[in-house]
Amino acid sequence: MSQKVAVLGTGKIGEALLSGMIRAGWAPGDLLVTTRRAERAEELRTQYGVEPVSNAEAAKNADTLILTVKPQDMATLLDELAPHVPSDRLVISAAAGIPTSFFEARLAEGTPVVRVMPNTPVLVDEGMSVISAGSHATEAHLVRTEEIFKPVGKTLRVPESRQDAATALSGSGPAYFYYLVEAMTDAGILLGLPRSQAHDLIVQAAIGAAVMLRDSGEHPVTLREAVTSPAGTTISAIRELENHGVRAALLAALEAARDRSRELASGNG
């Protein structure tokens, strides 16, 4: 890869992208990183062979800037970057809830911006990164963004108007599964299993079910029905889930997450 890429604010997500790019063929010499702490910068240099620089140096020297700082720190970072970012730089934001217009208003006219909502499984190369183009981003910019995020999972393009829904479903999605595993583990303890055994049973069931969903091509209803025999244990459990409104609660929960994403995007943090 001949173009230089800079990761600004190299925390866990930024480091996952950095590692993924190197494994996908980027030369460490073509990758720049920025971080607040000197010891963190030295750690990244030692582990990946990349060059830690200042935010201004990254803006001047990299062809693509990946902004992975926290949403509340983004305005300050853009104020620092703006004098140094020419309009031919690709700016990729991985900050939840911030629209591309926020960046376009603070950078040089015509700067291409791509908004990405990754989720935390990028840390284990099983992430989903939802990609939306800003008003000046072209097909080439989207392809370059996909090249950066594909080593750490799958990517999906959506219009930016659907980013809040994607955030509710995918960005926050892993937390819902952790919550469910936590609850099912507690149920296993209630039924008399040691916590470690209950945990192992539920985690492996979750992994197996996820692989079947991904690889079988079957609708989830079909897969569920294959486990649900007449008058059996599964249908008894599902009846209780329906009686307690679990499906309706999930719908309401995801609507709440989408609405909160909209509030954050509008600046009502």
N, C-alpha and C positions, 0 to 999 in steps of 0.2 A: 504494500500500500504506500503510495508516494505522497499522499496528502497528509498534512499534519493535523492531528486531532488533539484538542485540549479538554480535559475533564476538570471543571471548576467546582471546588468544594467536594473533595474526594473522600466521602464517607463510605458507608457500606454499599449503597447502590452504585456510587461512582467507582468504587474498587471492583465490584462485580463486572461492570462494563469494561473497565481497564483490563482485567484478567481475560474476559471473553474476547476482546479485540486482539490481544497478544496470541491467544490460542488459535484465533482465526487467521493469523498471518500478518498482523500489523507489526512492524519493527518497533521495538521500544524507543528507538531514536526518533520516531515520528510521532511519539505520544508525549504530551505535556500534562502535568498535573498541578493544581493549586490546592493549598490547604492552609488553615490558620496556624497550625502548630509546627514548629521546626522539627520536633521529634517524629511527628507523623510524616512529614515530607521525607525525612531520612529513611523511615521505614519503607515507604513506597519506592524510593530510589533503590534501596538494597534488595527488596523482594522482586521488583519488576524491571529494574534497569531503566526507568523512565526519569525524565528531568523535571524536578519541581521548579516552578517559576512563579512570579507574581501574576496577579490577575491581568494587569496591564500588559505584561510580556506575552501572556497567553493570547490576549486579544490581538496583539500586533503580529504574532508569528504563526498562529494556527489557522488552517482553512475552515475548520469546524469547531465550534465551541459548544460543549455539553454542560449545561448549567444544572447542577445537582444539589444546590444549597436549599435550605429550608424555605418554604414560601414566604415566611415573614422577613427573611433576609434578602429577598430577591430585588426589591427596589433599591436598597443600598448597593448591592452588587452592580446593578445596571447603571447607577450613577457613576460608579467607578469605571465601568467598561466603556460607556458611551463615547468618550472622546477618542477611543482607540480602536473602535470596531468599524471598519469600512463596510459599505453596503453590499460587498460581494461575499461577506462571511456568512456561512450557514450557522444559525443559532438554534440549538435544540434545547428545549426546556423539559426537564423531568420533574417539575414542581407541581404538585397537585393543586387544581382549582384555579390556576392563573391562565387566562386566555392569551392567545397569540397577540391580540391587539394591545395588551399591556406592554409587551416587548417592543412591538412596532412603533408605539408612541414615544418610546424612550431611546430608540436607536436610529441610525441614519435612515433616511427615506429609502424604501425599497429593500431593506434588509430581509432576507428570507428567514422565516421562523417556523419551526416545526414543534408542535406540542406532543409530548409522549407521556402516557400514564403507565409506568411499569408497576408490577406488584412484587412483593418480597421474594417469591420463589426464583427471581433472577439470581439470587444468591446461590442457588443450587442448579442453575442452568435449566430451570423448568418454569420460567416466568412467562407472563403474557404482557406484551407492551403494545398499548393502543396508540396509534399514530394519527395525528391530524395536521393538515397543512394550513399555514397562515396565508394571508392574501398574496404574498410575494414568493411563496415556495412553489417550486416546479416539480415535475416528475423526477428529475435527477436528484433533487434534494430529498425527496421521499425515499428513493432507492438507497441513497447514501445513509439515511437514518436507519433503514431496515438492515443494511450491512453491519451497522454498529450494534443493533439490539438483537439480531437473530442468533448470535453465538450464546446468548443467555436465555433462550426460550423461543416462543412464537411471537409473531407480530400480526397486528390487524389494523388496517386502515379504516377510519370512520370519519365522517364530516365532524367538524368541531362541535356542532350543535348536539352531537351524541356523546360527547366526552363525559358529561356529568353522569349519564346513565352507565357508561362504561366504568367510571370510577366507582359507582355504587356496586356494580356487579363483579368487576374484576379487581380493581385496585384494593377495595376493602374485602373482596371475596375470601381470601385465605383466612381472615379472622373469623368468618362465620363457620368455616369448617373446624377451626381450632376450638371454637365455642361448643360446637356439636360433639366433638371428640371428648372434650372436658365433661360435658353432661353425660355422655354415654359411659365414660369411665366411672363416674360417680354411680351410675345405675348398676354397673357391674359389681361395684363394692357393695351396694345395697343388696344385690342378689347373692352375695357371699364369696365373691372372688377377691383375691389380693389385688391391690392397686396395680402392681407391675403386670400381672397376668391380664387384668381387664384392659390396661393400656395397650399391651402388645396385640391382643385380639382385635381391638377397635382400629388401631393404626393399620394393621395388615388388611383388615376388611376395607378400610378406606382406600389403601393403595390398590388393592385388587379391583375394587369397584371402579376406581378412576381409570385404570388401564383398560378395563372392559369397555367403559364408555368411550375412551379414545380410539381403541383399536377394532372394536367389533362392528362399528357402523350402525348399531342398533339404537332405536329410540329408548330413552330411559324408562318409559312405561313398559316396553317389551322386556327389558332386563329385569325390572321389578316384578313383573308378572311371572317370570321364570322362577322366582324365589317364593312366590306367593301361592301356596297350594290351598285347596278348599278346606275351610275349617281348621287351618293350621296355625302355627305360632305367629307367622309373619302378618297374616291378615288381622289377627287379634291386636297386634301392636299397631298396625296402620290405622285400625279403627280408633284406637285411643289417640293417635296423633291428630286424626281428623276431628274427633270430639273436642280436643283441646285447641283447635284452631291453629295448628302449627303452619299450615299452608298460608292462611290469611296473615299470620304474624310475619312470615317471611316476606310476603308482598308488601306489607306495611313498612317493614324494616328497610327494604331496599328503596322504597319511595322516600323514606326519611333520609337515607344516605344520599340519594340523588339531590334532594332539596337542599341538604347541607352543602353539597358541592356547589350548587348554584349560588348559595349565599356567599361562600368563600370566593367564588369567581367574581361576584359583584362588589367585593371589598368589605362585606359585612362579617368580618372574622371574629 
